Amino acid sequence: MRVSSAYGRAALRRELDRLSQAENGTRNDQLNRSAFSLGQLVAIGALDEDETATTLIAEGQLLGLGVLECERTVASGLAAGMEQPRSLAL
């Protein structure tokens, strides 16, 4: 299911920006934090899980992290975030 909202897309852009600014030694941790945050939005349908994972993994690789490291970190972060869906007050 491909669902995405303007809020979700903006959140994804913010997290990609945070990742791009992460210093060496903090990149994997930031990737996990970003995946968790976005997983909360995946859980409420604001983002597509597969698209979000693919985007985060690609960004992690651009930062110099290995593909397996990125895949594991993103999967873990997304799953944890999806267990704690974000509540959006509209």
Gaussian input, Z-matrix of N, CA and C with variables (Angstrom, degrees):
# hf/3-21g

backbone

0 1
 N
 C     1     B1
 C     2     B2     1     A1
 N     3     B3     2     A2     1     D1
 C     4     B4     3     A3     2     D2
 C     5     B5     4     A4     3     D3
 N     6     B6     5     A5     4     D4
 C     7     B7     6     A6     5     D5
 C     8     B8     7     A7     6     D6
 N     9     B9     8     A8     7     D7
 C    10    B10     9     A9     8     D8
 C    11    B11    10    A10     9     D9
 N    12    B12    11    A11    10    D10
 C    13    B13    12    A12    11    D11
 C    14    B14    13    A13    12    D12
 N    15    B15    14    A14    13    D13
 C    16    B16    15    A15    14    D14
 C    17    B17    16    A16    15    D15
 N    18    B18    17    A17    16    D16
 C    19    B19    18    A18    17    D17
 C    20    B20    19    A19    18    D18
 N    21    B21    20    A20    19    D19
 C    22    B22    21    A21    20    D20
 C    23    B23    22    A22    21    D21
 N    24    B24    23    A23    22    D22
 C    25    B25    24    A24    23    D23
 C    26    B26    25    A25    24    D24
 N    27    B27    26    A26    25    D25
 C    28    B28    27    A27    26    D26
 C    29    B29    28    A28    27    D27
 N    30    B30    29    A29    28    D28
 C    31    B31    30    A30    29    D29
 C    32    B32    31    A31    30    D30
 N    33    B33    32    A32    31    D31
 C    34    B34    33    A33    32    D32
 C    35    B35    34    A34    33    D33
 N    36    B36    35    A35    34    D34
 C    37    B37    36    A36    35    D35
 C    38    B38    37    A37    36    D36
 N    39    B39    38    A38    37    D37
 C    40    B40    39    A39    38    D38
 C    41    B41    40    A40    39    D39
 N    42    B42    41    A41    40    D40
 C    43    B43    42    A42    41    D41
 C    44    B44    43    A43    42    D42
 N    45    B45    44    A44    43    D43
 C    46    B46    45    A45    44    D44
 C    47    B47    46    A46    45    D45
 N    48    B48    47    A47    46    D46
 C    49    B49    48    A48    47    D47
 C    50    B50    49    A49    48    D48
 N    51    B51    50    A50    49    D49
 C    52    B52    51    A51    50    D50
 C    53    B53    52    A52    51    D51
 N    54    B54    53    A53    52    D52
 C    55    B55    54    A54    53    D53
 C    56    B56    55    A55    54    D54
 N    57    B57    56    A56    55    D55
 C    58    B58    57    A57    56    D56
 C    59    B59    58    A58    57    D57
 N    60    B60    59    A59    58    D58
 C    61    B61    60    A60    59    D59
 C    62    B62    61    A61    60    D60
 N    63    B63    62    A62    61    D61
 C    64    B64    63    A63    62    D62
 C    65    B65    64    A64    63    D63
 N    66    B66    65    A65    64    D64
 C    67    B67    66    A66    65    D65
 C    68    B68    67    A67    66    D66
 N    69    B69    68    A68    67    D67
 C    70    B70    69    A69    68    D68
 C    71    B71    70    A70    69    D69
 N    72    B72    71    A71    70    D70
 C    73    B73    72    A72    71    D71
 C    74    B74    73    A73    72    D72
 N    75    B75    74    A74    73    D73
 C    76    B76    75    A75    74    D74
 C    77    B77    76    A76    75    D75
 N    78    B78    77    A77    76    D76
 C    79    B79    78    A78    77    D77
 C    80    B80    79    A79    78    D78
 N    81    B81    80    A80    79    D79
 C    82    B82    81    A81    80    D80
 C    83    B83    82    A82    81    D81
 N    84    B84    83    A83    82    D82
 C    85    B85    84    A84    83    D83
 C    86    B86    85    A85    84    D84
 N    87    B87    86    A86    85    D85
 C    88    B88    87    A87    86    D86
 C    89    B89    88    A88    87    D87
 N    90    B90    89    A89    88    D88
 C    91    B91    90    A90    89    D89
 C    92    B92    91    A91    90    D90
 N    93    B93    92    A92    91    D91
 C    94    B94    93    A93    92    D92
 C    95    B95    94    A94    93    D93
 N    96    B96    95    A95    94    D94
 C    97    B97    96    A96    95    D95
 C    98    B98    97    A97    96    D96
 N    99    B99    98    A98    97    D97
 C   100   B100    99    A99    98    D98
 C   101   B101   100   A100    99    D99
 N   102   B102   101   A101   100   D100
 C   103   B103   102   A102   101   D101
 C   104   B104   103   A103   102   D102
 N   105   B105   104   A104   103   D103
 C   106   B106   105   A105   104   D104
 C   107   B107   106   A106   105   D105
 N   108   B108   107   A107   106   D106
 C   109   B109   108   A108   107   D107
 C   110   B110   109   A109   108   D108
 N   111   B111   110   A110   109   D109
 C   112   B112   111   A111   110   D110
 C   113   B113   112   A112   111   D111
 N   114   B114   113   A113   112   D112
 C   115   B115   114   A114   113   D113
 C   116   B116   115   A115   114   D114
 N   117   B117   116   A116   115   D115
 C   118   B118   117   A117   116   D116
 C   119   B119   118   A118   117   D117
 N   120   B120   119   A119   118   D118
 C   121   B121   120   A120   119   D119
 C   122   B122   121   A121   120   D120
 N   123   B123   122   A122   121   D121
 C   124   B124   123   A123   122   D122
 C   125   B125   124   A124   123   D123
 N   126   B126   125   A125   124   D124
 C   127   B127   126   A126   125   D125
 C   128   B128   127   A127   126   D126
 N   129   B129   128   A128   127   D127
 C   130   B130   129   A129   128   D128
 C   131   B131   130   A130   129   D129
 N   132   B132   131   A131   130   D130
 C   133   B133   132   A132   131   D131
 C   134   B134   133   A133   132   D132
 N   135   B135   134   A134   133   D133
 C   136   B136   135   A135   134   D134
 C   137   B137   136   A136   135   D135
 N   138   B138   137   A137   136   D136
 C   139   B139   138   A138   137   D137
 C   140   B140   139   A139   138   D138
 N   141   B141   140   A140   139   D139
 C   142   B142   141   A141   140   D140
 C   143   B143   142   A142   141   D141
 N   144   B144   143   A143   142   D142
 C   145   B145   144   A144   143   D143
 C   146   B146   145   A145   144   D144
 N   147   B147   146   A146   145   D145
 C   148   B148   147   A147   146   D146
 C   149   B149   148   A148   147   D147
 N   150   B150   149   A149   148   D148
 C   151   B151   150   A150   149   D149
 C   152   B152   151   A151   150   D150
 N   153   B153   152   A152   151   D151
 C   154   B154   153   A153   152   D152
 C   155   B155   154   A154   153   D153
 N   156   B156   155   A155   154   D154
 C   157   B157   156   A156   155   D155
 C   158   B158   157   A157   156   D156
 N   159   B159   158   A158   157   D157
 C   160   B160   159   A159   158   D158
 C   161   B161   160   A160   159   D159
 N   162   B162   161   A161   160   D160
 C   163   B163   162   A162   161   D161
 C   164   B164   163   A163   162   D162
 N   165   B165   164   A164   163   D163
 C   166   B166   165   A165   164   D164
 C   167   B167   166   A166   165   D165
 N   168   B168   167   A167   166   D166
 C   169   B169   168   A168   167   D167
 C   170   B170   169   A169   168   D168
 N   171   B171   170   A170   169   D169
 C   172   B172   171   A171   170   D170
 C   173   B173   172   A172   171   D171
 N   174   B174   173   A173   172   D172
 C   175   B175   174   A174   173   D173
 C   176   B176   175   A175   174   D174
 N   177   B177   176   A176   175   D175
 C   178   B178   177   A177   176   D176
 C   179   B179   178   A178   177   D177
 N   180   B180   179   A179   178   D178
 C   181   B181   180   A180   179   D179
 C   182   B182   181   A181   180   D180
 N   183   B183   182   A182   181   D181
 C   184   B184   183   A183   182   D182
 C   185   B185   184   A184   183   D183
 N   186   B186   185   A185   184   D184
 C   187   B187   186   A186   185   D185
 C   188   B188   187   A187   186   D186
 N   189   B189   188   A188   187   D187
 C   190   B190   189   A189   188   D188
 C   191   B191   190   A190   189   D189
 N   192   B192   191   A191   190   D190
 C   193   B193   192   A192   191   D191
 C   194   B194   193   A193   192   D192
 N   195   B195   194   A194   193   D193
 C   196   B196   195   A195   194   D194
 C   197   B197   196   A196   195   D195
 N   198   B198   197   A197   196   D196
 C   199   B199   198   A198   197   D197
 C   200   B200   199   A199   198   D198
 N   201   B201   200   A200   199   D199
 C   202   B202   201   A201   200   D200
 C   203   B203   202   A202   201   D201
 N   204   B204   203   A203   202   D202
 C   205   B205   204   A204   203   D203
 C   206   B206   205   A205   204   D204
 N   207   B207   206   A206   205   D205
 C   208   B208   207   A207   206   D206
 C   209   B209   208   A208   207   D207
 N   210   B210   209   A209   208   D208
 C   211   B211   210   A210   209   D209
 C   212   B212   211   A211   210   D210
 N   213   B213   212   A212   211   D211
 C   214   B214   213   A213   212   D212
 C   215   B215   214   A214   213   D213
 N   216   B216   215   A215   214   D214
 C   217   B217   216   A216   215   D215
 C   218   B218   217   A217   216   D216
 N   219   B219   218   A218   217   D217
 C   220   B220   219   A219   218   D218
 C   221   B221   220   A220   219   D219
 N   222   B222   221   A221   220   D220
 C   223   B223   222   A222   221   D221
 C   224   B224   223   A223   222   D222
 N   225   B225   224   A224   223   D223
 C   226   B226   225   A225   224   D224
 C   227   B227   226   A226   225   D225
 N   228   B228   227   A227   226   D226
 C   229   B229   228   A228   227   D227
 C   230   B230   229   A229   228   D228
 N   231   B231   230   A230   229   D229
 C   232   B232   231   A231   230   D230
 C   233   B233   232   A232   231   D231
 N   234   B234   233   A233   232   D232
 C   235   B235   234   A234   233   D233
 C   236   B236   235   A235   234   D234
 N   237   B237   236   A236   235   D235
 C   238   B238   237   A237   236   D236
 C   239   B239   238   A238   237   D237
 N   240   B240   239   A239   238   D238
 C   241   B241   240   A240   239   D239
 C   242   B242   241   A241   240   D240
 N   243   B243   242   A242   241   D241
 C   244   B244   243   A243   242   D242
 C   245   B245   244   A244   243   D243
 N   246   B246   245   A245   244   D244
 C   247   B247   246   A246   245   D245
 C   248   B248   247   A247   246   D246
 N   249   B249   248   A248   247   D247
 C   250   B250   249   A249   248   D248
 C   251   B251   250   A250   249   D249
 N   252   B252   251   A251   250   D250
 C   253   B253   252   A252   251   D251
 C   254   B254   253   A253   252   D252
 N   255   B255   254   A254   253   D253
 C   256   B256   255   A255   254   D254
 C   257   B257   256   A256   255   D255
 N   258   B258   257   A257   256   D256
 C   259   B259   258   A258   257   D257
 C   260   B260   259   A259   258   D258
 N   261   B261   260   A260   259   D259
 C   262   B262   261   A261   260   D260
 C   263   B263   262   A262   261   D261
 N   264   B264   263   A263   262   D262
 C   265   B265   264   A264   263   D263
 C   266   B266   265   A265   264   D264
 N   267   B267   266   A266   265   D265
 C   268   B268   267   A267   266   D266
 C   269   B269   268   A268   267   D267

   B1=1.4468
   B2=1.5297
   B3=1.2913
   B4=1.4609
   B5=1.5180
   B6=1.2963
   B7=1.4547
   B8=1.5190
   B9=1.2882
   B10=1.4531
   B11=1.5140
   B12=1.3037
   B13=1.4546
   B14=1.5233
   B15=1.3027
   B16=1.4659
   B17=1.5263
   B18=1.3186
   B19=1.4594
   B20=1.5212
   B21=1.3280
   B22=1.4551
   B23=1.5205
   B24=1.3307
   B25=1.4711
   B26=1.5254
   B27=1.3277
   B28=1.4747
   B29=1.5289
   B30=1.3199
   B31=1.4685
   B32=1.5265
   B33=1.3174
   B34=1.4603
   B35=1.5256
   B36=1.3079
   B37=1.4741
   B38=1.5261
   B39=1.3351
   B40=1.4678
   B41=1.5229
   B42=1.3154
   B43=1.4705
   B44=1.5269
   B45=1.3151
   B46=1.4671
   B47=1.5231
   B48=1.3195
   B49=1.4622
   B50=1.5261
   B51=1.3311
   B52=1.4694
   B53=1.5285
   B54=1.3194
   B55=1.4656
   B56=1.5236
   B57=1.3032
   B58=1.4679
   B59=1.5259
   B60=1.3230
   B61=1.4568
   B62=1.5336
   B63=1.3326
   B64=1.4631
   B65=1.5275
   B66=1.3055
   B67=1.4671
   B68=1.5251
   B69=1.3112
   B70=1.4548
   B71=1.5294
   B72=1.3113
   B73=1.4582
   B74=1.5177
   B75=1.3415
   B76=1.4662
   B77=1.5284
   B78=1.3122
   B79=1.4745
   B80=1.5229
   B81=1.3245
   B82=1.4565
   B83=1.5203
   B84=1.3249
   B85=1.4657
   B86=1.5219
   B87=1.3334
   B88=1.4616
   B89=1.5201
   B90=1.3280
   B91=1.4691
   B92=1.5205
   B93=1.3244
   B94=1.4580
   B95=1.5266
   B96=1.3155
   B97=1.4722
   B98=1.5343
   B99=1.3188
   B100=1.4686
   B101=1.5223
   B102=1.3254
   B103=1.4620
   B104=1.5258
   B105=1.3288
   B106=1.4658
   B107=1.5273
   B108=1.3266
   B109=1.4601
   B110=1.5282
   B111=1.3156
   B112=1.4629
   B113=1.5212
   B114=1.3231
   B115=1.4606
   B116=1.5181
   B117=1.3191
   B118=1.4662
   B119=1.5297
   B120=1.3237
   B121=1.4668
   B122=1.5243
   B123=1.3309
   B124=1.4630
   B125=1.5263
   B126=1.3178
   B127=1.4630
   B128=1.5220
   B129=1.3218
   B130=1.4685
   B131=1.5251
   B132=1.3321
   B133=1.4599
   B134=1.5131
   B135=1.3340
   B136=1.4623
   B137=1.5284
   B138=1.3340
   B139=1.4664
   B140=1.5192
   B141=1.3261
   B142=1.4515
   B143=1.5309
   B144=1.3110
   B145=1.4599
   B146=1.5322
   B147=1.3175
   B148=1.4694
   B149=1.5202
   B150=1.3136
   B151=1.4642
   B152=1.5297
   B153=1.3138
   B154=1.4629
   B155=1.5271
   B156=1.3212
   B157=1.4618
   B158=1.5274
   B159=1.3161
   B160=1.4606
   B161=1.5223
   B162=1.3150
   B163=1.4629
   B164=1.5241
   B165=1.3228
   B166=1.4665
   B167=1.5299
   B168=1.3093
   B169=1.4650
   B170=1.5240
   B171=1.3029
   B172=1.4701
   B173=1.5223
   B174=1.3171
   B175=1.4688
   B176=1.5228
   B177=1.3170
   B178=1.4531
   B179=1.5172
   B180=1.3054
   B181=1.4605
   B182=1.5292
   B183=1.3246
   B184=1.4664
   B185=1.5277
   B186=1.3179
   B187=1.4606
   B188=1.5255
   B189=1.3143
   B190=1.4559
   B191=1.5146
   B192=1.3239
   B193=1.4624
   B194=1.5259
   B195=1.3171
   B196=1.4593
   B197=1.5205
   B198=1.3233
   B199=1.4579
   B200=1.5240
   B201=1.3252
   B202=1.4626
   B203=1.5206
   B204=1.3174
   B205=1.4659
   B206=1.5303
   B207=1.3156
   B208=1.4708
   B209=1.5208
   B210=1.3338
   B211=1.4647
   B212=1.5268
   B213=1.3140
   B214=1.4726
   B215=1.5227
   B216=1.3219
   B217=1.4642
   B218=1.5260
   B219=1.3181
   B220=1.4711
   B221=1.5229
   B222=1.3201
   B223=1.4682
   B224=1.5250
   B225=1.3217
   B226=1.4644
   B227=1.5336
   B228=1.3245
   B229=1.4589
   B230=1.5178
   B231=1.3304
   B232=1.4692
   B233=1.5283
   B234=1.3310
   B235=1.4696
   B236=1.5246
   B237=1.3169
   B238=1.4693
   B239=1.5280
   B240=1.3131
   B241=1.4579
   B242=1.5229
   B243=1.3335
   B244=1.4647
   B245=1.5257
   B246=1.3251
   B247=1.4670
   B248=1.5292
   B249=1.3283
   B250=1.4659
   B251=1.5289
   B252=1.3361
   B253=1.4653
   B254=1.5239
   B255=1.2999
   B256=1.4579
   B257=1.5189
   B258=1.2905
   B259=1.4590
   B260=1.5199
   B261=1.3236
   B262=1.4617
   B263=1.5324
   B264=1.2951
   B265=1.4596
   B266=1.5179
   B267=1.2961
   B268=1.4630
   B269=1.4985
   A1=107.93
   A2=117.14
   A3=122.08
   A4=108.99
   A5=115.06
   A6=120.97
   A7=106.91
   A8=116.08
   A9=120.11
   A10=107.56
   A11=115.95
   A12=120.34
   A13=109.04
   A14=116.34
   A15=120.38
   A16=109.76
   A17=116.80
   A18=120.73
   A19=110.25
   A20=116.78
   A21=121.59
   A22=112.03
   A23=116.72
   A24=120.30
   A25=110.98
   A26=116.81
   A27=120.35
   A28=110.43
   A29=116.60
   A30=120.44
   A31=110.23
   A32=116.81
   A33=120.63
   A34=110.47
   A35=117.48
   A36=120.85
   A37=111.12
   A38=117.30
   A39=120.73
   A40=111.32
   A41=116.46
   A42=119.54
   A43=111.05
   A44=118.03
   A45=120.59
   A46=110.21
   A47=116.48
   A48=120.46
   A49=110.31
   A50=117.07
   A51=120.60
   A52=110.62
   A53=115.51
   A54=119.57
   A55=111.38
   A56=116.33
   A57=119.16
   A58=111.56
   A59=117.45
   A60=122.00
   A61=113.59
   A62=116.63
   A63=120.37
   A64=110.27
   A65=115.08
   A66=120.58
   A67=110.46
   A68=114.43
   A69=120.60
   A70=108.85
   A71=116.73
   A72=121.32
   A73=112.69
   A74=117.63
   A75=121.34
   A76=111.94
   A77=116.25
   A78=120.12
   A79=113.29
   A80=117.95
   A81=119.33
   A82=110.44
   A83=117.01
   A84=121.05
   A85=110.66
   A86=117.39
   A87=120.12
   A88=111.19
   A89=116.47
   A90=119.86
   A91=109.87
   A92=116.98
   A93=120.81
   A94=111.36
   A95=116.72
   A96=120.72
   A97=110.93
   A98=115.73
   A99=120.21
   A100=110.77
   A101=116.66
   A102=120.59
   A103=110.80
   A104=116.81
   A105=120.48
   A106=110.68
   A107=115.75
   A108=120.92
   A109=111.28
   A110=116.05
   A111=119.76
   A112=111.60
   A113=117.52
   A114=120.64
   A115=111.74
   A116=116.29
   A117=119.99
   A118=110.83
   A119=116.59
   A120=120.89
   A121=111.83
   A122=116.90
   A123=120.81
   A124=108.52
   A125=116.27
   A126=121.57
   A127=112.89
   A128=117.63
   A129=119.89
   A130=112.04
   A131=116.84
   A132=120.54
   A133=115.27
   A134=117.25
   A135=120.18
   A136=111.96
   A137=116.67
   A138=122.56
   A139=109.34
   A140=116.07
   A141=122.43
   A142=109.13
   A143=117.40
   A144=121.57
   A145=112.40
   A146=117.80
   A147=120.70
   A148=111.94
   A149=116.46
   A150=120.80
   A151=111.09
   A152=116.15
   A153=121.17
   A154=110.38
   A155=116.72
   A156=120.70
   A157=110.77
   A158=117.01
   A159=121.23
   A160=111.22
   A161=116.63
   A162=121.77
   A163=111.05
   A164=117.07
   A165=120.82
   A166=111.63
   A167=116.94
   A168=120.27
   A169=110.26
   A170=116.75
   A171=120.56
   A172=110.96
   A173=117.17
   A174=120.64
   A175=110.79
   A176=117.12
   A177=120.79
   A178=111.73
   A179=116.66
   A180=120.88
   A181=110.82
   A182=117.03
   A183=120.28
   A184=110.93
   A185=116.43
   A186=121.26
   A187=112.46
   A188=116.42
   A189=119.98
   A190=115.21
   A191=117.40
   A192=120.30
   A193=109.18
   A194=116.72
   A195=121.05
   A196=111.89
   A197=115.58
   A198=120.36
   A199=111.81
   A200=118.61
   A201=120.90
   A202=111.00
   A203=116.69
   A204=121.50
   A205=110.25
   A206=116.76
   A207=121.51
   A208=111.00
   A209=116.28
   A210=119.83
   A211=111.00
   A212=117.08
   A213=120.66
   A214=111.70
   A215=115.97
   A216=120.09
   A217=110.97
   A218=116.31
   A219=120.22
   A220=110.65
   A221=117.77
   A222=120.41
   A223=110.87
   A224=116.28
   A225=121.07
   A226=111.27
   A227=116.51
   A228=120.75
   A229=112.78
   A230=116.07
   A231=119.38
   A232=110.90
   A233=116.53
   A234=119.97
   A235=111.37
   A236=116.73
   A237=119.93
   A238=110.75
   A239=116.91
   A240=120.38
   A241=112.64
   A242=116.00
   A243=119.63
   A244=111.91
   A245=116.73
   A246=120.15
   A247=112.07
   A248=116.44
   A249=121.80
   A250=109.34
   A251=117.89
   A252=120.71
   A253=112.98
   A254=114.95
   A255=121.04
   A256=108.97
   A257=116.36
   A258=122.53
   A259=107.29
   A260=115.85
   A261=120.08
   A262=109.22
   A263=115.29
   A264=120.39
   A265=107.61
   A266=116.72
   A267=120.56
   A268=111.87
   D1=126.47
   D2=179.23
   D3=-106.76
   D4=99.31
   D5=176.79
   D6=-122.78
   D7=139.35
   D8=179.25
   D9=-154.86
   D10=144.74
   D11=178.41
   D12=-119.88
   D13=164.22
   D14=176.42
   D15=-59.26
   D16=-39.68
   D17=177.94
   D18=-61.79
   D19=-45.96
   D20=179.65
   D21=-61.58
   D22=-43.87
   D23=179.48
   D24=-64.34
   D25=-38.84
   D26=177.80
   D27=-66.17
   D28=-40.25
   D29=178.53
   D30=-64.16
   D31=-39.80
   D32=177.80
   D33=-62.34
   D34=-44.06
   D35=177.74
   D36=-60.86
   D37=-42.15
   D38=178.78
   D39=-62.75
   D40=-42.64
   D41=-179.44
   D42=-68.70
   D43=-36.47
   D44=176.35
   D45=-64.96
   D46=-36.22
   D47=176.83
   D48=-66.00
   D49=-43.58
   D50=177.26
   D51=-59.47
   D52=-42.85
   D53=179.30
   D54=-62.84
   D55=-42.81
   D56=-177.25
   D57=-65.59
   D58=-22.98
   D59=-179.68
   D60=-95.32
   D61=-4.18
   D62=-178.24
   D63=-66.65
   D64=134.30
   D65=-179.79
   D66=-80.56
   D67=155.95
   D68=176.83
   D69=-54.18
   D70=135.72
   D71=-177.67
   D72=95.89
   D73=-14.81
   D74=179.37
   D75=-120.09
   D76=-0.37
   D77=-171.67
   D78=-67.07
   D79=-42.58
   D80=179.62
   D81=-65.83
   D82=-41.54
   D83=177.74
   D84=-61.51
   D85=-43.25
   D86=179.02
   D87=-66.55
   D88=-37.36
   D89=177.03
   D90=-60.60
   D91=-42.10
   D92=178.24
   D93=-65.34
   D94=-43.91
   D95=179.40
   D96=-62.76
   D97=-42.54
   D98=179.24
   D99=-65.16
   D100=-43.02
   D101=178.63
   D102=-62.27
   D103=-41.46
   D104=178.03
   D105=-60.66
   D106=-50.05
   D107=-178.47
   D108=-59.18
   D109=-44.77
   D110=-179.38
   D111=-73.38
   D112=-29.67
   D113=175.37
   D114=-61.15
   D115=-33.87
   D116=176.20
   D117=-62.42
   D118=-32.91
   D119=178.84
   D120=-81.72
   D121=-31.54
   D122=174.56
   D123=-60.52
   D124=-41.50
   D125=-177.01
   D126=-60.57
   D127=-28.60
   D128=-179.34
   D129=-102.21
   D130=7.74
   D131=175.86
   D132=84.10
   D133=10.47
   D134=-179.97
   D135=-79.46
   D136=-18.60
   D137=177.39
   D138=-140.43
   D139=153.47
   D140=174.86
   D141=-84.94
   D142=130.91
   D143=-175.80
   D144=-61.28
   D145=-50.14
   D146=-176.97
   D147=-64.26
   D148=-44.05
   D149=179.66
   D150=-63.90
   D151=-41.19
   D152=179.59
   D153=-65.21
   D154=-45.64
   D155=179.51
   D156=-61.58
   D157=-46.62
   D158=-179.66
   D159=-59.84
   D160=-42.67
   D161=-179.81
   D162=-64.89
   D163=-45.53
   D164=-179.72
   D165=-65.99
   D166=-41.05
   D167=179.13
   D168=-63.00
   D169=-43.33
   D170=178.90
   D171=-62.72
   D172=-42.25
   D173=179.22
   D174=-65.40
   D175=-41.23
   D176=177.45
   D177=-59.76
   D178=-40.99
   D179=178.40
   D180=-65.86
   D181=-38.27
   D182=177.37
   D183=-61.63
   D184=-27.83
   D185=179.63
   D186=-83.40
   D187=-4.21
   D188=177.21
   D189=101.83
   D190=4.52
   D191=177.10
   D192=-81.40
   D193=149.86
   D194=179.26
   D195=-72.10
   D196=154.16
   D197=-176.89
   D198=-61.04
   D199=-44.47
   D200=-179.87
   D201=-64.85
   D202=-41.16
   D203=176.49
   D204=-59.65
   D205=-45.07
   D206=179.82
   D207=-63.80
   D208=-46.22
   D209=-178.33
   D210=-60.70
   D211=-43.86
   D212=-179.36
   D213=-68.10
   D214=-43.72
   D215=-178.65
   D216=-64.65
   D217=-45.34
   D218=-179.23
   D219=-66.01
   D220=-44.32
   D221=179.36
   D222=-59.33
   D223=-44.37
   D224=-179.94
   D225=-64.83
   D226=-47.34
   D227=-178.81
   D228=-64.28
   D229=-44.43
   D230=179.06
   D231=-62.48
   D232=-45.76
   D233=-178.84
   D234=-60.61
   D235=-43.54
   D236=179.40
   D237=-65.13
   D238=-42.18
   D239=178.76
   D240=-64.68
   D241=-37.95
   D242=-179.73
   D243=-67.79
   D244=-21.52
   D245=176.13
   D246=-76.98
   D247=-13.23
   D248=-179.56
   D249=-130.37
   D250=68.83
   D251=-176.41
   D252=-55.36
   D253=143.42
   D254=178.40
   D255=-79.59
   D256=142.79
   D257=175.98
   D258=-100.26
   D259=123.36
   D260=179.86
   D261=-102.93
   D262=123.23
   D263=175.86
   D264=-90.40
   D265=116.65
   D266=-178.73
   D267=-105.47

